Amino acid sequence: MAPDFSFDSIKKERNMKIAFIGGGNMGGAIIKAIIEKKIADPSDIVVSDIDTAKQKSIAKELKVKTVGDNAKA
């Protein structure tokens, strides 16, 4: 039997973590869609960006964790 990769099965997976390298326009749009579609909770998303101002902005707007080091994402 093939694995179920539907959005419903993904939403049920509570151990899923998602990391984004860079929090620019494209990453921000994808993160917003993931949260709006309830594919993942903001607490399950980490964004790595070297720009500390961008980190603060993303964390405030999207309620996700941000880091400045890709390895920590």
C-alpha positions in Angstrom: 0.0 0.0 0.0 1.4 3.4 -0.9 2.0 6.0 1.8 -0.6 8.7 2.3 0.9 12.1 1.5 -2.4 14.0 1.5 -2.7 17.3 3.3 -5.1 15.7 5.8 -2.4 13.1 6.7 0.3 15.7 6.9 -1.9 17.8 9.2 -2.3 14.9 11.6 1.5 14.4 11.9 2.3 16.3 15.0 6.1 15.7 15.0 6.6 17.6 11.8 9.0 20.5 11.8 9.6 22.8 8.9 12.7 25.0 8.4 13.2 27.9 6.0 16.6 29.2 4.9 15.9 32.9 4.4 12.8 34.8 5.3 12.3 36.9 2.2 9.1 37.5 0.1 8.9 33.9 -1.2 9.6 32.2 2.1 7.2 34.5 3.9 4.4 33.8 1.4 4.9 30.0 1.7 5.0 30.2 5.5 1.7 32.3 5.6 0.0 29.7 3.3 1.2 26.8 5.5 -0.2 28.5 8.6 -3.4 29.6 6.9 -4.1 26.1 5.5 -3.3 24.7 8.9 -0.7 22.4 7.5 1.6 23.3 10.4 1.4 25.4 13.5 3.7 28.4 13.8 5.4 26.7 16.7 6.5 23.9 14.2 8.2 26.4 11.8 11.8 27.8 12.1 13.2 30.6 9.8 16.9 31.2 9.5 17.9 34.6 8.3 21.2 36.5 8.9 19.4 39.9 9.1 18.3 40.4 12.7 15.7 43.0 11.8 14.2 40.5 9.4 14.2 37.9 12.1 12.3 40.2 14.5 9.8 41.2 11.8 9.1 37.6 10.8 8.8 36.4 14.4 6.4 39.2 15.2 4.2 38.9 12.1 4.1 35.1 11.7 4.7 33.9 15.3 7.4 31.5 14.2 10.8 30.8 15.7 13.8 32.6 14.0 17.5 32.0 14.2 20.6 33.5 12.6 22.4 30.3 11.9 21.2 27.8 9.2 22.6 24.9 11.2 20.2 25.7 14.1 17.2 25.8 11.8 
